[in-house]
Amino acid sequence: MNPKDSPNFYRSLFDNMLDGLAYGKMIFDEQGRPIDYTYLLVNKNFQRLTGLNDVEGKKVTEVMPGIAASNPDWLEIHGRVATTGKPEHFETYVAPLAGWFYLSIYSTQKGFFVTMFQNITERVESQKELEKFKLALDNISDNVIITDPEGIVVYANKAVEHVTGYKPEEAVGKKSGALWKKPMPREYYQNLWGTIKQKKVFSSEIENRRKNGELYTAVISISPILNTNGEVEFFVSIERDITQEKEVERAKNEFLSLASHQLRTPPSIISWYTEMLQSGELGPINKKQTDYLAEIYQANKRMIAIINSLLNISRIEMGTFSISAKEIDLKAIVDETVRELSSQFKRTITLKTDYDPAMGLFKADPNIMQILIDNLFSNAFKYSPPGNTQIEVTTKIKDGSLLLSVKDNGIGIPAKDQIRVFEKLFRADNAVSANPDGTGLGLYMAKKITDGVGGKIWFESGESKGATFYVSLPASGMKEKTGTTTLARIS
């Protein structure tokens, strides 16, 4: 017997198909209009893809109640194919099954049909989500670029044209940023690719050029998107135009620098005349007058320190300060700073030092290094017990870096405030209680200085457990930098 003559042969064949399959007979009314059909045979995947059981021998209106109302062309298409023999292919949402399906309907015998179908609900829903995602991306102001692992653009949102002047279709197929980038130092791009190829996020500030030739400043973030095997499948780049923000910041800093510079003269005069009065050169003064003059002198000194801090911050943020590096004795700067602060705070301290013998002289701008150490030690003095101030200073040469640490036994930094320690003008609640006169500028300035010379700063602390601040600088020292001015001593 020929296997093809056995009904089981076809049943086995149908059941091994990946698609769902239904063989049915149309039912027409007296006018020849399709009004129903009967399932004669379905395969196993029919049940898996539709969730319908025991349908053979049953009518579709019985198996899927409401199909005629929800999908009015459903019976019409099946009847048309069964009548004409011309196959039809379409996708549709089937309400009774709550899903999307792609159907191919054939007929080799009038009045009968074979439907092969796939449940495409997941694909359609994914496509809808993708459309929503693209709509969202097209309505944000940041450039969003998606590239392949080699940096070739496969998608660009509408903001690309608004910011760069180039249409998204002009960017697709080209190297990311090739149209609008301004040449940056080679080291910049080496660092960029070195970072993202290691599957890490790269963030930076960059200068680019618009289609009309105009330069703009942007902040970019490039993130690798990995597949299930942990390999890079795409890179997503988000670029924000901060040109206007930078211009506002620059104008603010220029005003701050000018105002601070003008403000320095009156306190200097006050300081000079106060010292003359205190010296008795202008005549004798009594005890009460002496005390008042001392208060004036100290208050004026604090004002000068604040003005110098504001000047330094504006110079750092504008990038106008110079770096003049020379061989310095770091230990000597630490000793001098401790002596000055001990006199200023009128207290003695227990100082422990552990200097790496391999350190020797360090190449740095002595003024900048003095300001940095000043801020770290001043912070330790202000928030340590007046009668028991203990400070530990350590230096190490490790992995091509000079590591300086300053540890105190002060009030420490509460966990809730630690993320904001290096913010401008921020002061923790316990710091305000311990020293109301602080400005919240010292650690901000220390961070800016450290970043500006290619270093890092961080800390370890806990409330009532003291704090240890770490500064890491390249062991090769600071690099020379030209500028219009130098940083001012705080005290």
C-alpha positions as CSV (number, residue, x, y, z in Angstrom):
1,M,0.0,0.0,0.0
2,N,1.3,3.4,-0.9
3,P,1.8,5.5,2.3
4,K,0.2,8.5,0.6
5,D,-3.0,6.5,0.4
6,S,-3.2,6.4,4.2
7,P,-5.1,9.2,6.1
8,N,-2.4,8.9,8.8
9,F,0.3,9.9,6.4
10,Y,-1.3,13.3,5.9
11,R,-2.2,13.6,9.5
12,S,1.5,13.0,10.4
13,L,2.6,15.4,7.7
14,F,0.3,18.2,8.9
15,D,1.2,17.7,12.6
16,N,4.9,18.1,11.8
17,M,4.4,21.5,10.2
18,L,5.6,24.5,12.2
19,D,2.6,26.6,11.1
20,G,-0.9,26.1,12.2
21,L,-3.1,24.4,9.6
22,A,-6.9,24.1,9.2
23,Y,-8.7,22.3,6.4
24,G,-12.4,23.3,6.1
25,K,-15.6,23.2,4.1
26,M,-17.4,26.5,3.4
27,I,-21.1,26.9,4.1
28,F,-23.0,29.3,1.8
29,D,-26.6,30.7,2.0
30,E,-29.1,30.5,-0.8
31,Q,-27.6,33.6,-2.5
32,G,-24.2,32.0,-2.4
33,R,-22.8,34.2,0.4
34,P,-20.4,32.6,2.8
35,I,-22.0,32.4,6.2
36,D,-19.9,29.8,8.1
37,Y,-17.5,26.9,7.6
38,T,-16.8,23.6,9.3
39,Y,-13.3,22.4,10.4
40,L,-12.6,19.1,8.9
41,L,-9.0,18.7,10.0
42,V,-6.5,20.8,12.1
43,N,-2.9,20.0,13.1
44,K,-1.3,20.0,16.5
45,N,0.0,23.6,16.0
46,F,-3.5,24.8,15.4
47,Q,-4.2,24.2,19.1
48,R,-0.9,25.6,20.3
49,L,-1.2,28.8,18.3
50,T,-4.9,29.5,18.9
51,G,-5.5,27.9,22.2
52,L,-8.6,26.1,20.7
53,N,-9.3,22.5,21.4
54,D,-11.5,19.8,19.8
55,V,-12.6,21.9,16.8
56,E,-12.8,19.2,14.1
57,G,-16.4,18.8,13.0
58,K,-17.4,22.1,14.5
59,K,-18.3,25.4,12.8
60,V,-16.1,28.4,13.2
61,T,-19.0,30.5,14.6
62,E,-19.3,27.9,17.3
63,V,-15.6,27.7,18.0
64,M,-15.0,31.5,17.8
65,P,-18.3,33.2,18.8
66,G,-18.5,36.7,17.5
67,I,-16.0,36.2,14.7
68,A,-18.5,37.5,12.0
69,A,-19.0,40.7,14.0
70,S,-15.4,41.4,15.0
71,N,-13.9,40.3,11.7
72,P,-16.6,41.0,9.1
73,D,-14.2,40.1,6.2
74,W,-13.1,36.8,7.7
75,L,-15.8,34.6,6.2
76,E,-15.8,36.6,3.0
77,I,-12.1,36.0,2.3
78,H,-12.4,32.3,3.1
79,G,-15.5,32.0,0.9
80,R,-13.8,33.9,-2.0
81,V,-10.7,31.6,-2.0
82,A,-12.9,28.5,-1.8
83,T,-14.9,29.7,-4.7
84,T,-12.3,31.2,-7.0
85,G,-9.3,29.1,-6.1
86,K,-7.1,32.2,-5.9
87,P,-4.9,32.2,-2.8
88,E,-4.9,35.2,-0.4
89,H,-2.5,36.3,2.2
90,F,-3.2,38.8,5.0
91,E,-2.6,39.7,8.6
92,T,-5.3,40.6,11.0
93,Y,-6.3,41.0,14.6
94,V,-8.7,38.1,15.7
95,A,-10.7,39.5,18.5
96,P,-12.1,36.1,19.8
97,L,-8.5,34.9,20.1
98,A,-7.1,38.2,21.3
99,G,-4.1,38.0,19.0
100,W,-2.6,38.9,15.7
101,F,-2.3,36.3,12.9
102,Y,-0.8,36.0,9.5
103,L,-2.9,33.8,7.2
104,S,-2.3,32.1,3.8
105,I,-5.5,30.6,2.4
106,Y,-5.5,28.1,-0.6
107,S,-8.1,26.0,-2.3
108,T,-7.7,23.1,-4.8
109,Q,-11.3,22.0,-4.6
110,K,-14.3,24.3,-4.9
111,G,-16.0,24.9,-1.6
112,F,-13.1,23.8,0.4
113,F,-10.0,25.6,1.7
114,V,-6.7,25.1,3.5
115,T,-5.5,27.9,5.9
116,M,-1.9,28.0,7.0
117,F,-1.3,30.6,9.7
118,Q,1.2,32.0,12.2
119,N,0.5,33.7,15.5
120,I,2.4,37.1,15.1
121,T,1.0,38.8,18.2
122,E,4.5,39.1,19.8
123,R,6.0,40.5,16.6
124,V,3.2,43.0,16.1
125,E,3.2,44.1,19.8
126,S,7.0,44.5,19.6
127,Q,6.6,46.5,16.4
128,K,4.0,48.7,18.2
129,E,6.3,49.2,21.1
130,L,9.1,50.0,18.7
131,E,6.9,52.6,17.0
132,K,6.1,54.1,20.4
133,F,9.8,54.1,21.2
134,K,10.7,55.8,18.0
135,L,7.9,58.4,18.4
136,A,9.3,59.2,21.9
137,L,12.8,59.5,20.6
138,D,11.7,61.8,17.8
139,N,10.1,64.1,20.3
140,I,13.0,64.6,22.6
141,S,15.5,67.4,22.2
142,D,18.7,65.3,22.6
143,N,20.4,63.7,19.6
144,V,20.0,59.9,19.7
145,I,22.2,57.8,17.4
146,I,22.2,54.0,17.2
147,T,25.2,52.4,15.5
148,D,26.4,48.9,14.7
149,P,29.5,47.6,16.6
150,E,31.8,49.5,14.1
151,G,30.1,52.8,14.6
152,I,28.0,52.9,11.4
153,V,24.7,54.7,12.0
154,V,21.6,52.6,11.7
155,Y,19.2,55.0,13.3
156,A,19.1,58.8,14.1
157,N,16.2,60.7,15.6
158,K,14.8,64.0,14.4
159,A,16.7,66.0,17.0
160,V,19.9,65.3,14.9
161,E,18.7,67.7,12.2
162,H,17.6,70.3,14.8
163,V,21.0,70.3,16.5
164,T,23.5,69.6,13.7
165,G,21.6,70.7,10.6
166,Y,21.9,67.2,9.0
167,K,18.8,65.2,8.2
168,P,18.6,61.7,9.9
169,E,18.8,60.0,6.5
170,E,22.0,61.9,5.7
171,A,23.6,60.3,8.8
172,V,22.4,56.7,8.4
173,G,25.0,54.5,6.8
174,K,27.9,56.8,7.7
175,K,30.3,56.7,10.6
176,S,28.7,58.2,13.7
177,G,29.4,61.9,13.9
178,A,31.5,61.9,10.7
179,L,29.3,64.7,9.2
180,W,29.4,67.1,12.2
181,K,32.4,66.3,14.3
182,K,35.1,68.8,14.9
183,P,38.5,67.1,15.0
184,M,39.4,66.4,18.6
185,P,42.8,65.2,19.8
186,R,43.6,61.6,18.7
187,E,43.8,60.6,22.4
188,Y,40.2,61.6,22.8
189,Y,38.9,59.1,20.2
190,Q,41.3,56.4,21.4
191,N,39.9,56.8,24.9
192,L,36.3,56.8,23.5
193,W,36.7,53.5,21.6
194,G,38.9,51.9,24.3
195,T,36.1,52.5,26.8
196,I,33.1,51.4,24.8
197,K,34.9,48.4,23.3
198,Q,35.4,47.2,26.9
199,K,31.6,47.3,27.2
200,K,31.7,50.4,29.4
201,V,29.7,53.6,29.2
202,F,31.7,56.6,27.8
203,S,30.6,60.1,28.9
204,S,32.3,63.4,28.0
205,E,32.0,67.0,26.9
206,I,32.8,67.5,23.2
207,E,32.9,70.3,20.6
208,N,31.2,69.6,17.3
209,R,30.4,71.6,14.2
210,R,26.9,72.2,12.6
211,K,26.2,71.9,8.9
212,N,26.5,75.7,8.6
213,G,30.0,75.6,10.1
214,E,28.9,76.9,13.5
215,L,30.6,75.3,16.5
216,Y,28.6,73.9,19.4
217,T,29.4,72.2,22.7
218,A,27.7,69.0,23.7
219,V,27.7,66.4,26.5
220,I,27.7,62.9,25.1
221,S,27.1,59.5,26.6
222,I,27.7,56.3,24.6
223,S,26.4,53.0,25.9
224,P,27.0,49.5,24.5
225,I,23.9,47.3,24.0
226,L,24.8,43.6,24.5
227,N,23.1,40.5,23.0
228,T,22.3,37.3,24.9
229,N,25.9,36.1,24.4
230,G,27.3,39.2,26.0
231,E,28.6,40.6,22.7
232,V,28.2,44.2,21.6
233,E,25.2,44.4,19.2
234,F,24.7,48.2,19.1
235,F,26.0,51.4,20.5
236,V,23.5,54.1,21.7
237,S,24.8,57.6,21.7
238,I,22.9,60.4,23.4
239,E,24.2,64.0,22.8
240,R,22.9,67.1,24.4
241,D,23.6,70.6,23.1
242,I,24.8,72.7,26.0
243,T,26.1,75.6,24.0
244,Q,23.7,78.1,25.5
245,E,24.2,76.7,29.0
246,K,28.0,77.1,28.6
247,E,27.5,80.7,27.4
248,V,25.3,81.6,30.4
249,E,27.8,79.9,32.7
250,R,30.7,81.8,31.1
251,A,28.9,85.1,31.4
252,K,28.1,84.4,35.0
253,N,31.7,83.4,35.8
254,E,33.0,86.5,34.0
255,F,30.7,88.7,36.1
256,L,31.7,86.8,39.3
257,S,35.4,87.2,38.5
258,L,35.0,90.9,37.8
259,A,32.9,91.5,40.9
260,S,35.2,89.5,43.1
261,H,38.2,91.3,41.8
262,Q,36.6,94.7,42.5
263,L,35.6,93.5,46.0
264,R,39.1,92.7,46.9
265,T,40.2,96.3,47.2
266,P,38.0,97.5,50.1
267,P,38.8,94.6,52.4
268,S,42.5,95.1,51.7
269,I,42.2,98.7,52.8
270,I,40.2,97.7,55.9
271,S,42.9,95.2,56.8
272,W,45.7,97.7,56.3
273,Y,44.0,100.4,58.5
274,T,43.0,97.9,61.1
275,E,46.6,96.7,61.5
276,M,47.7,100.3,61.8
277,L,45.2,100.9,64.6
278,Q,46.2,97.7,66.3
279,S,49.8,98.6,66.2
280,G,49.2,101.9,68.1
281,E,50.9,104.0,65.4
282,L,47.8,106.3,65.3
283,G,47.6,106.7,69.1
284,P,47.0,104.5,72.1
285,I,43.8,102.3,72.3
286,N,42.2,100.7,75.3
287,K,41.4,97.0,75.9
288,K,37.8,97.2,74.6
289,Q,38.9,98.9,71.4
290,T,41.7,96.3,71.0
291,D,39.1,93.5,71.2
292,Y,36.8,95.2,68.7
293,L,39.6,95.7,66.3
294,A,40.6,92.0,66.6
295,E,37.0,91.0,65.7
296,I,37.0,93.4,62.7
297,Y,40.3,92.0,61.6
298,Q,39.2,88.4,61.7
299,A,35.8,89.1,60.1
300,N,37.6,91.0,57.3
301,K,40.1,88.1,56.9
302,R,37.1,85.7,56.4
303,M,35.7,88.1,53.8
304,I,39.0,88.1,51.9
305,A,39.1,84.2,52.0
306,I,35.5,84.1,50.6
307,I,36.3,86.6,47.9
308,N,39.5,84.6,46.9
309,S,37.5,81.4,46.9
310,L,34.9,83.0,44.5
311,L,37.7,84.3,42.3
312,N,39.4,80.9,42.2
313,I,36.1,79.1,41.3
314,S,35.4,81.5,38.5
315,R,38.9,81.1,37.1
316,I,38.7,77.3,37.4
317,E,35.3,77.1,35.7
318,M,36.3,79.4,32.9
319,G,39.6,77.5,32.5
320,T,41.6,80.8,32.6
321,F,44.0,79.8,35.3
322,S,47.6,78.9,34.5
323,I,49.7,75.9,35.8
324,S,53.3,76.6,36.3
325,A,54.8,73.3,37.5
326,K,58.1,73.0,39.3
327,E,59.8,70.6,41.7
328,I,58.2,71.0,45.2
329,D,58.6,69.5,48.6
330,L,55.1,68.2,49.5
331,K,56.1,67.5,53.1
332,A,57.2,71.2,53.5
333,I,53.8,72.4,52.2
334,V,52.0,70.1,54.6
335,D,54.1,71.3,57.6
336,E,53.5,75.0,56.6
337,T,49.8,74.5,56.2
338,V,49.5,72.8,59.6
339,R,51.4,75.6,61.3
340,E,49.2,78.3,59.7
341,L,46.0,76.6,60.6
342,S,47.1,75.8,64.1
343,S,47.7,79.6,64.6
344,Q,44.4,80.5,62.8
345,F,42.3,78.1,64.9
346,K,44.3,78.7,68.0
347,R,44.7,75.0,68.8
348,T,47.4,72.4,68.8
349,I,47.0,69.1,66.9
350,T,48.3,65.6,67.0
351,L,49.8,65.1,63.5
352,K,50.9,61.7,62.3
353,T,52.7,61.4,59.0
354,D,53.6,58.5,56.8
355,Y,55.5,59.7,53.7
356,D,56.5,57.2,51.0
357,P,60.4,57.2,50.9
358,A,60.2,56.9,47.1
359,M,58.3,60.1,46.7
360,G,61.0,62.7,46.8
361,L,60.2,66.0,45.1
362,F,57.0,66.3,43.2
363,K,56.4,68.3,40.0
364,A,53.4,70.6,40.6
365,D,52.3,74.2,40.7
366,P,53.2,75.2,44.3
367,N,50.3,77.7,44.6
368,I,47.7,75.2,43.3
369,M,49.1,72.5,45.6
370,Q,49.0,74.8,48.5
371,I,45.3,75.7,47.9
372,L,44.4,72.0,47.5
373,I,46.1,71.0,50.7
374,D,44.8,74.1,52.5
375,N,41.2,73.1,51.7
376,L,41.7,69.5,52.8
377,F,43.4,70.5,56.1
378,S,41.0,73.4,56.8
379,N,38.1,71.0,56.4
380,A,39.8,68.6,58.9
381,F,40.5,71.4,61.4
382,K,37.0,72.9,61.3
383,Y,35.2,69.7,62.1
384,S,37.5,68.0,64.6
385,P,37.3,68.3,68.4
386,P,39.1,71.6,69.4
387,G,40.7,69.9,72.4
388,N,41.7,66.7,70.6
389,T,42.4,67.4,66.9
390,Q,44.1,64.4,65.4
391,I,45.2,64.4,61.7
392,E,47.0,61.6,59.8
393,V,48.7,62.4,56.5
394,T,49.9,59.6,54.2
395,T,51.5,59.7,50.8
396,K,52.2,56.7,48.5
397,I,53.5,56.2,45.1
398,K,51.4,53.4,43.5
399,D,50.5,52.4,39.9
400,G,51.9,55.6,38.4
401,S,50.0,57.8,40.8
402,L,50.8,59.9,43.9
403,L,48.1,59.1,46.5
404,L,47.7,61.7,49.3
405,S,45.3,61.0,52.2
406,V,44.2,63.3,55.0
407,K,42.4,61.6,57.9
408,D,40.7,63.4,60.8
409,N,38.7,62.4,63.9
410,G,35.9,64.9,63.4
411,I,32.1,64.8,63.1
412,G,32.2,62.8,59.8
413,I,29.7,63.0,56.9
414,P,26.2,61.5,57.3
415,A,25.4,58.8,54.7
416,K,22.5,60.8,53.3
417,D,24.8,63.8,52.5
418,Q,27.7,62.0,51.0
419,I,26.6,62.1,47.4
420,R,26.5,65.9,47.6
421,V,29.8,66.6,49.4
422,F,31.5,68.0,46.3
423,E,28.6,70.2,45.2
424,K,29.1,74.0,45.2
425,L,27.7,75.7,48.4
426,F,26.5,72.4,49.8
427,R,27.1,71.8,53.6
428,A,25.9,68.8,55.6
429,D,23.5,69.5,58.4
430,N,26.0,68.5,61.1
431,A,28.7,70.7,59.5
432,V,26.4,73.7,59.6
433,S,25.7,73.0,63.3
434,A,29.4,72.6,64.1
435,N,30.7,75.6,62.1
436,P,28.0,78.1,60.9
437,D,30.6,80.3,59.2
438,G,31.5,77.7,56.5
439,T,30.9,78.6,52.8
440,G,30.5,75.2,51.2
441,L,33.1,76.1,48.6
442,G,36.3,74.4,49.9
443,L,35.6,70.8,48.8
444,Y,33.9,71.9,45.6
445,M,37.1,73.8,44.8
446,A,39.3,70.9,45.8
447,K,37.3,68.7,43.4
448,K,37.6,71.2,40.5
449,I,41.3,71.7,41.0
450,T,42.0,67.9,41.2
451,D,39.9,67.3,38.1
452,G,41.6,70.2,36.3
453,V,45.1,68.8,36.8
454,G,44.2,65.2,35.7
455,G,43.6,63.7,39.2
456,K,40.8,62.3,41.3
457,I,39.4,63.0,44.8
458,W,37.2,60.8,47.0
459,F,36.6,60.1,50.6
460,E,35.5,57.5,53.2
461,S,33.4,58.6,56.2
462,G,30.6,57.9,58.5
463,E,28.7,60.2,60.9
464,S,30.7,60.8,64.1
465,K,33.5,58.6,62.7
466,G,35.8,61.2,61.1
467,A,36.6,61.4,57.4
468,T,39.5,60.4,55.2
469,F,39.9,62.4,52.0
470,Y,42.1,60.9,49.2
471,V,43.7,62.8,46.3
472,S,45.3,60.9,43.5
473,L,47.6,62.8,41.1
474,P,49.7,61.5,38.2
475,A,53.1,60.6,39.6
476,S,54.7,62.3,36.6
477,G,53.3,65.6,38.1
478,M,51.1,68.4,36.8
479,K,51.3,69.5,33.1
480,E,52.1,73.1,32.3
481,K,49.1,75.2,31.2
482,T,49.0,78.7,29.9
483,G,46.3,81.0,31.3
484,T,45.5,84.6,31.9
485,T,45.8,84.5,35.7
486,T,46.8,82.4,38.6
487,L,44.7,81.0,41.5
488,A,44.7,83.1,44.7
489,R,45.7,81.9,48.1
490,I,42.5,81.5,50.3
491,S,43.9,82.6,53.6
